[in-house]
Amino acid sequence: MKKGIHPSYHFVDVVLNDGSSYRTRTTWGEAGGKLTLDIDPSTHPAWTGGQQQLLDRGGRLTRFNKRFQGMVKSS
């Protein structure tokens, strides 16, 4: 391997929504940093069976619903 061209590979702590955490190695961030996940296996519908709702963090869903609210008539 060439020296000086590869990113730093170090340990970070990954914090899940329920407060639990684990330590992993990555090239993300700084050594000893903390990565907090918005969506993880405890909240994502792919793992929970789709019963939970995802939060609209960027406002895209709200803007979409506002824009097209009159398009569909409910029965």
C-alpha positions as CSV (number, residue, x, y, z in Angstrom):
1,M,0.0,0.0,0.0
2,K,1.1,3.5,-0.7
3,K,1.8,5.7,2.3
4,G,-0.2,8.8,2.9
5,I,-3.1,8.2,0.6
6,H,-5.4,6.2,2.8
7,P,-7.9,7.7,5.3
8,S,-7.4,7.2,9.0
9,Y,-9.1,4.0,10.3
10,H,-10.0,4.4,13.9
11,F,-12.6,3.6,16.7
12,V,-15.8,5.6,17.2
13,D,-18.9,5.0,19.4
14,V,-22.2,4.5,17.6
15,V,-25.2,5.5,19.7
16,L,-28.6,4.1,18.9
17,N,-32.1,5.7,19.5
18,D,-32.7,3.6,22.7
19,G,-29.5,5.0,24.2
20,S,-27.4,1.8,23.8
21,S,-24.1,2.1,22.0
22,Y,-21.3,0.0,20.6
23,R,-17.8,0.6,19.4
24,T,-16.7,0.1,15.9
25,R,-13.9,1.0,13.5
26,T,-14.5,3.4,10.6
27,T,-13.0,6.1,8.5
28,W,-15.9,8.5,9.5
29,G,-15.1,11.4,11.8
30,E,-12.3,11.7,14.3
31,A,-10.8,9.0,16.5
32,G,-12.9,8.6,19.7
33,G,-15.9,10.4,18.1
34,K,-19.6,9.7,18.7
35,L,-21.9,8.9,15.8
36,T,-25.6,9.2,16.8
37,L,-28.0,7.5,14.5
38,D,-31.5,8.9,13.5
39,I,-32.7,5.6,12.1
40,D,-31.5,2.3,13.4
41,P,-32.7,-1.3,13.7
42,S,-35.0,-0.4,16.7
43,T,-36.9,2.3,14.7
44,H,-36.6,1.4,11.0
45,P,-39.7,-0.3,9.5
46,A,-37.6,-2.8,7.7
47,W,-36.7,-4.4,11.0
48,T,-39.8,-3.5,13.0
49,G,-42.4,-4.8,10.6
50,G,-43.5,-1.4,9.4
51,Q,-45.6,-0.5,12.5
52,Q,-43.7,2.6,13.4
53,Q,-43.7,5.9,11.6
54,L,-40.5,7.6,10.4
55,L,-40.0,11.1,11.5
56,D,-40.2,13.8,8.8
57,R,-36.9,15.5,9.7
58,G,-36.4,17.5,6.5
59,G,-40.0,18.7,6.0
60,R,-40.2,17.0,2.6
61,L,-43.3,14.9,3.5
62,T,-45.0,17.9,5.0
63,R,-44.4,20.0,1.9
64,F,-45.5,17.2,-0.4
65,N,-48.8,16.7,1.6
66,K,-49.5,20.5,1.6
67,R,-48.9,20.8,-2.1
68,F,-51.1,17.8,-3.1
69,Q,-53.7,17.8,-0.3
70,G,-56.7,18.5,-2.6
71,M,-55.7,16.1,-5.4
72,V,-57.2,12.9,-3.8
73,K,-60.8,12.7,-2.5
74,S,-61.4,10.5,0.5
75,S,-64.4,8.2,0.3
